[in-house]
Amino acid sequence: MQDQDFLEYVVKALVDNPDDVKVGRQVDEMGVLLTLDVNASDMGKVIGRSGNTAKAIRILLRVVGMKNNARVNLKINEPAGSSSESQTSSEERPLASKSVDEALEDLKL
């Protein structure tokens, strides 16, 4: 449980809405999986520029896990109603996930 307490402490120090931070913990044959839920407005702070903050948190969690002989992984849950959950039709998808034909059709070439 040290890993769960550590994650909660670090994330609560980063965000503007610490009361919305929720950390879940599951143990299976693959190791420990920590799941993190934060307020939608705090996602950027937790992920960081180019994902660097999330990457650093994951590295620190692995170090905490090595101390306890456990493999610790982190899954950051996307808040309900966020923009990427609603992107289902081809018109709403970002250009990078469209097929070449769909992209060309959008450009009217």
Order of alpha helices (4+ residues) and beta strands (2+ residues): alpha-beta-beta-alpha-alpha-beta-alpha
